[in-house]
């Protein structure tokens, strides 16, 4: 089985290489802008859109880029056009064709044009031009580089490798997954349930939105091309990259914990709600807060991580419509409008976890095509976990980075996942953090005693 991974890392270029990279990204932006103008021109006059070979022949040798880079950008633009056309054909009238002009665009380099020279990757720019030399990190994933995309201060490498085919588990057990804002995912097989909190990631997204609003307000008072505006642009980029790294890490470990639950409970088929049509055919207007929460979360990225991580173990991921799954009572089938975190049925007075109700109803709907009342109920005990500790005291994620964290400890129902933290446990209970805090307290006391007239005693770390 062939697996594809996108490896992202930051690059530091010399001034000469940085200038060459900026010119390349600017040329790629000019090509993308030309494609947008041509598509807009054809749509306004109801002319047929040029085919991909016609565009490649038209733009051949017109930009200071490698010929395969030009072809890759045209292929990406045509794929975007086809995707939007398909969405609009299926009823999504809000889907827009590419309309924004790009001053900079990430150039794409195909694998057959790339060359590795020692610890450097050579990005070709065409005949007669010096390539861009990018240093490769030591922690490169094994495999073949199929594509490279040069961004601002970072590069994206698409690495393909062949892994052994997964051995299917002799089981036909299914599970349901409900994704949301408060909980990134609640997965259940009808007997056990795991809820992964999303409050920490939501807090990070909200803090990022506030910081970006302050930077944009300061930027609006500057002049174009000024040094202060450039500094603010760099600050915005650094903040966005930091939040993107935090989100990337949290969603990866969320997917790891979901896969660990599936392996521990023997789930071979996982039904998940399809959130791709979340905003389709919505007549009512949401509040600004709801729009910010829904727009900031990246459900598509979590779906992508889950898909390839589950495929490694032969677990099938099936997307179904999650319409009315969070409102239908799993006991009697009555439809209720809920506002809080606890589900309460007005017909039979059934009470349960709201996202747990969504998970078991998705499982019910996926197995039988409709929600059968009384088939699956929310388990009485739900295990709550965080994807990663987002406190400053703990930087490292509890889940293992290379493979899935352990399953249910001891094989007991409702037990804790190995490698995960209990949200009710304080971070101050960690011996490593306690030792660090004790060392900082000791150094502060020594500094104070050196400023005074005589030595001052401080409590020992073991007695605190």
ZADRENKE-999737 format. One line per 3 residues: number of its first residue (from 1); their letters; for each residue x, y, z of C-alpha. Coordinates in steps of 0.2 Angstrom, whole numbers, plus 2048, in hexadecimal, padded with zeros to 3 digits. Example, Ala and Ser with C-alpha at 12.3 -4.5 7.8 and 13.67 -1.06 7.14 Angstrom:
1	AS	83E/7EA/827 ~ 844/7FB/824
END
This chain:
1	XXX	800/800/800 ~ 807/811/7FB ~ 805/81F/808
4	XXX	807/832/805 ~ 80D/83E/812 ~ 80F/851/811
7	XXX	81E/856/81B ~ 820/868/820 ~ 82F/871/827
10	XXX	836/883/828 ~ 845/888/81E ~ 852/895/820
13	XXX	859/89C/80F ~ 868/8A7/80C ~ 864/8B8/805
16	XXX	868/8B3/7F3 ~ 85D/8A3/7F5 ~ 84F/8AD/7FD
19	XXX	84E/8BA/7EF ~ 84E/8AC/7E2 ~ 840/8A3/7EC
22	XXX	836/8B3/7ED ~ 837/8B6/7DA ~ 832/8A4/7D7
25	XXX	822/8A6/7E3 ~ 81E/8B7/7DA ~ 81F/8AF/7C9
28	XXX	814/8A1/7CF ~ 808/8AE/7D5 ~ 808/8B7/7C4
31	XXX	804/8A6/7BC ~ 7F5/8A3/7C8 ~ 7EE/8B5/7C5
34	XXX	7EF/8B2/7B2 ~ 7E5/8A2/7B4 ~ 7D8/8AB/7BF
37	XXX	7D6/8B9/7B2 ~ 7D4/8AD/7A4 ~ 7C7/8A3/7AD
40	XXX	7BD/8B2/7B2 ~ 7BE/8B9/7A0 ~ 7B7/8A8/799
43	XXX	7A9/8A7/7A6 ~ 7A3/8B9/7A4 ~ 7A1/8B5/791
46	XXX	79B/8A3/793 ~ 7A9/89D/789 ~ 7B0/88B/78B
49	XXX	7BE/88A/798 ~ 7CF/885/78F ~ 7D5/873/792
52	XXX	7E4/86F/79D ~ 7EF/86B/78E ~ 7EA/87B/786
55	XXX	7EF/885/795 ~ 800/87C/797 ~ 804/880/784
58	XXX	7FF/892/786 ~ 809/895/796 ~ 819/88B/790
61	XXX	829/895/793 ~ 820/8A5/798 ~ 825/8A6/7AA
64	XXX	836/8A4/7B2 ~ 831/893/7BA ~ 834/881/7B6
67	XXX	829/879/7A9 ~ 822/86C/7B5 ~ 81F/87A/7C2
70	XXX	814/883/7B5 ~ 80B/873/7B1 ~ 808/86F/7C4
73	XXX	801/880/7C7 ~ 7F5/87E/7B8 ~ 7F0/86D/7BE
76	XXX	7EC/873/7CF ~ 7E2/882/7C8 ~ 7D8/876/7BD
79	XXX	7D5/86A/7CB ~ 7CE/878/7D6 ~ 7C2/87D/7C8
82	XXX	7BC/86C/7C6 ~ 7B9/86A/7D9 ~ 7AF/87A/7DA
85	XXX	7A5/875/7CA ~ 7A1/865/7D3 ~ 79C/86D/7E3
88	XXX	790/87A/7DA ~ 788/86B/7D0 ~ 784/862/7E0
91	XXX	77B/872/7E7 ~ 789/87C/7F0 ~ 786/88D/7E8
94	XXX	792/895/7F4 ~ 7A1/88C/7ED ~ 7AC/899/7E3
97	XXX	7B7/897/7D5 ~ 7C9/89E/7D8 ~ 7C7/8B1/7D8
100	XXX	7D6/8B8/7E2 ~ 7E5/8BF/7D9 ~ 7F5/8B9/7E1
103	XXX	805/8C3/7E3 ~ 80E/8B4/7EA ~ 809/8A1/7E7
106	XXX	812/892/7ED ~ 81B/88A/7DE ~ 819/877/7DC
109	XXX	828/86C/7D7 ~ 825/85B/7D1 ~ 82F/84C/7D7
112	XXX	837/848/7C6 ~ 83F/859/7C5 ~ 846/859/7D7
115	XXX	858/855/7DB ~ 860/851/7EC ~ 872/856/7EE
118	XXX	879/851/7FF ~ 86E/859/80C ~ 866/865/800
121	XXX	857/864/7F5 ~ 858/86D/7E4 ~ 848/876/7DE
124	XXX	84A/879/7CB ~ 845/889/7C3 ~ 848/885/7B1
127	XXX	856/884/7A4 ~ 863/891/7A7 ~ 85E/896/7B9
130	XXX	866/890/7C9 ~ 85B/885/7D4 ~ 856/889/7E5
133	XXX	860/880/7F2 ~ 856/87A/801 ~ 85D/871/810
136	XXX	855/861/815 ~ 852/85D/827 ~ 859/84E/82F
139	XXX	848/848/835 ~ 842/845/823 ~ 834/837/821
142	XXX	83A/828/817 ~ 834/827/805 ~ 834/82F/7F4
145	XXX	831/842/7F3 ~ 823/843/7E6 ~ 820/856/7E7
148	XXX	827/866/7EF ~ 81D/876/7F2 ~ 827/885/7F8
151	XXX	81E/891/803 ~ 823/8A0/80D ~ 831/89B/819
154	XXX	82B/889/818 ~ 82A/87A/80C ~ 81E/86C/809
157	XXX	825/85B/804 ~ 819/84E/7FD ~ 821/83D/802
160	XXX	81B/82C/7FC ~ 820/81C/803 ~ 81A/80A/802
163	XXX	814/801/812 ~ 80E/7F0/814 ~ 7FB/7ED/812
166	XXX	7F1/7ED/822 ~ 7EB/7DC/828 ~ 7D8/7DE/82B
169	XXX	7D2/7DA/83C ~ 7C5/7CC/83C ~ 7B7/7D6/843
172	XXX	7A8/7DF/83D ~ 7A6/7EC/84B ~ 7A2/7FE/846
175	XXX	7A3/80E/84F ~ 79D/820/84D ~ 7A6/830/84E
178	XXX	79F/841/851 ~ 7AA/850/84E ~ 7A7/862/855
181	XXX	7AD/871/85D ~ 7AC/86E/870 ~ 7B2/85C/86D
184	XXX	7BD/859/85E ~ 7B7/847/85D ~ 7AC/83B/867
187	XXX	7AD/829/861 ~ 7A2/81B/868 ~ 79F/809/863
190	XXX	78F/808/86E ~ 797/801/87D ~ 7A6/80D/880
193	XXX	7A9/81F/87B ~ 7B8/82B/87A ~ 7B6/83E/879
196	XXX	7C5/849/874 ~ 7C3/85B/87A ~ 7C5/869/86E
199	XXX	7C4/878/87A ~ 7D6/87A/87B ~ 7D8/87B/868
202	XXX	7C9/887/867 ~ 7D1/892/874 ~ 7E1/893/869
205	XXX	7D7/897/85A ~ 7CD/8A5/863 ~ 7DD/8AC/86A
208	XXX	7E5/8AC/859 ~ 7D6/8B5/852 ~ 7D7/8C3/85F
211	XXX	7EA/8C5/85C ~ 7E7/8C6/849 ~ 7DA/8D3/84B
214	XXX	7E6/8DE/855 ~ 7F4/8DC/848 ~ 7E8/8E0/83A
217	XXX	7E2/8F0/843 ~ 7F4/8F5/845 ~ 7F8/8F1/833
220	XXX	7EA/8FC/82D ~ 7F3/90B/834 ~ 803/908/82A
223	XXX	808/90D/819 ~ 80A/900/80B ~ 81D/8FA/80A
226	XXX	822/902/81B ~ 82D/8F8/826 ~ 820/8F8/834
229	XXX	813/8F0/828 ~ 820/8E3/823 ~ 824/8DF/836
232	XXX	811/8DD/839 ~ 80F/8D2/82A ~ 81D/8C7/831
235	XXX	815/8C7/842 ~ 804/8C1/83A ~ 80D/8B3/831
238	XXX	817/8AD/840 ~ 807/8AD/84A ~ 7FD/8A3/83D
241	XXX	80B/897/83B ~ 80C/894/84E ~ 7F9/890/84F
244	XXX	7FA/885/83F ~ 808/87A/848 ~ 7FD/879/858
247	XXX	7EE/874/84E ~ 7F8/868/843 ~ 7FF/85F/853
250	XXX	7EE/85F/85C ~ 7E4/858/84E ~ 7F2/84A/84B
253	XXX	7F0/844/85C ~ 7DD/845/85C ~ 7DE/839/84D
256	XXX	7EA/82E/857 ~ 7DF/82D/866 ~ 7D0/829/85B
259	XXX	7DA/81B/852 ~ 7E0/814/862 ~ 7CE/813/868
262	XXX	7C9/80A/858 ~ 7D7/7FD/85A ~ 7D4/7FB/86D
265	XXX	7C1/7F7/86A ~ 7C3/7ED/85A ~ 7BA/7FA/84E
268	XXX	7BD/7F6/83C ~ 7B0/802/834 ~ 7AF/814/83B
271	XXX	7A0/81F/835 ~ 7A3/832/836 ~ 798/840/833
274	XXX	79B/849/822 ~ 79F/85B/827 ~ 7A4/860/815
277	XXX	792/866/812 ~ 791/870/823 ~ 78C/880/81B
280	XXX	782/87A/80C ~ 771/880/80A ~ 771/88A/81A
283	XXX	764/898/819 ~ 766/89E/82B ~ 774/8AA/830
286	XXX	77F/8A4/83F ~ 786/8B0/84C ~ 798/8B6/84A
289	XXX	79E/8AB/858 ~ 797/89B/850 ~ 79E/8A0/83F
292	XXX	7AF/8A3/847 ~ 7AF/892/850 ~ 7A9/888/841
295	XXX	7B5/891/835 ~ 7C4/890/840 ~ 7C3/87D/842
298	XXX	7CB/872/835 ~ 7C0/863/833 ~ 7C7/85E/822
301	XXX	7D9/85D/829 ~ 7D2/851/837 ~ 7C9/847/82A
304	XXX	7D9/845/820 ~ 7E4/840/82F ~ 7D6/833/834
307	XXX	7D5/82C/823 ~ 7E7/827/820 ~ 7EA/822/833
310	XXX	7DB/817/832 ~ 7E1/80F/822 ~ 7F1/80A/829
313	XXX	7E8/7FE/834 ~ 7DA/7F8/828 ~ 7CC/802/830
316	XXX	7C0/809/824 ~ 7BA/81B/825 ~ 7A8/81F/81E
319	XXX	7A1/830/81D ~ 78E/832/820 ~ 782/840/822
322	XXX	780/846/834 ~ 770/84E/832 ~ 765/84E/842
325	XXX	772/842/84A ~ 775/84E/859 ~ 762/852/85B
328	XXX	75A/840/85A ~ 757/837/86A ~ 760/826/869
331	XXX	753/81E/874 ~ 742/824/86D ~ 747/82D/85D
334	XXX	73F/83D/861 ~ 747/84D/85A ~ 74D/85A/867
337	XXX	755/86B/865 ~ 764/86C/871 ~ 76D/87B/877
340	XXX	778/874/885 ~ 785/866/887 ~ 779/85A/88E
343	XXX	76C/852/883 ~ 75A/850/88A ~ 74C/848/881
346	XXX	73B/851/884 ~ 732/841/880 ~ 73A/834/88A
349	XXX	745/83E/896 ~ 755/836/88F ~ 765/83F/895
352	XXX	776/83C/88E ~ 786/845/887 ~ 781/84F/878
355	XXX	790/84B/86D ~ 78E/839/873 ~ 77D/839/86C
358	XXX	784/83F/85C ~ 791/831/85B ~ 785/822/85F
361	XXX	778/829/853 ~ 785/82A/845 ~ 78A/818/849
364	XXX	777/814/848 ~ 774/81D/838 ~ 784/816/830
367	XXX	77F/804/834 ~ 76D/804/830 ~ 76B/813/824
370	XXX	75F/81C/831 ~ 75F/81F/844 ~ 756/810/84C
373	XXX	74F/815/85D ~ 757/80A/86B ~ 764/802/861
376	XXX	773/80B/868 ~ 774/816/878 ~ 781/821/87E
379	XXX	78D/817/88A ~ 78B/81C/89C ~ 79E/820/89E
382	XXX	7A7/82B/891 ~ 7BA/82D/892 ~ 7C0/83F/890
385	XXX	7D1/843/889 ~ 7DA/852/882 ~ 7E3/851/872
388	XXX	7F3/85A/878 ~ 7F6/864/888 ~ 7F6/876/882
391	XXX	7FD/87D/892 ~ 80E/886/892 ~ 815/87A/89F
394	XXX	813/86B/894 ~ 818/86C/882 ~ 81A/85A/87D
397	XXX	80A/851/877 ~ 806/841/881 ~ 802/837/871
400	XXX	811/82F/868 ~ 816/838/859 ~ 81A/82A/84D
403	XXX	80C/81E/850 ~ 7FC/81C/859 ~ 7FB/81E/86C
406	XXX	7F6/80F/876 ~ 7E4/809/878 ~ 7D9/806/887
409	XXX	7E4/803/896 ~ 7E2/7F1/89D ~ 7D4/7EE/891
412	XXX	7C7/7F4/89C ~ 7B8/7FE/896 ~ 7B9/810/899
415	XXX	7CB/810/89E ~ 7D8/81D/89A ~ 7E2/81D/88A
418	XXX	7F4/81B/88C ~ 7FE/82A/888 ~ 7F0/836/88B
421	XXX	7ED/842/899 ~ 7DE/843/8A5 ~ 7D6/854/8A3
424	XXX	7D1/854/8B5 ~ 7E3/852/8BA ~ 7EE/861/8BE
427	XXX	7FE/864/8B4 ~ 806/868/8C4 ~ 806/856/8C9
430	XXX	814/852/8BC ~ 824/84E/8C5 ~ 82E/856/8B6
433	XXX	824/866/8B8 ~ 825/867/8CB ~ 838/865/8CA
436	XXX	839/873/8BD ~ 82E/87E/8C7 ~ 839/87A/8D7
439	XXX	849/87E/8CD ~ 842/88F/8C8 ~ 83C/893/8D9
442	XXX	84D/88F/8E0 ~ 856/89A/8D3 ~ 84A/8A9/8D7
445	XXX	84E/8A7/8EA ~ 861/8A6/8E7 ~ 85F/8B6/8DC
448	XXX	856/8BF/8EA ~ 863/8B9/8F7 ~ 871/8C0/8ED
451	XXX	869/8D1/8EC ~ 866/8D2/8FF ~ 872/8D5/90D
454	XXX	874/8C2/912 ~ 86F/8B1/90C ~ 85D/8AD/90D
457	XXX	856/89B/90F ~ 84A/894/903 ~ 83F/884/904
460	XXX	846/874/8FD ~ 83D/86D/8EE ~ 83A/85D/8F6
463	XX	830/865/905 ~ 825/870/8FA
END
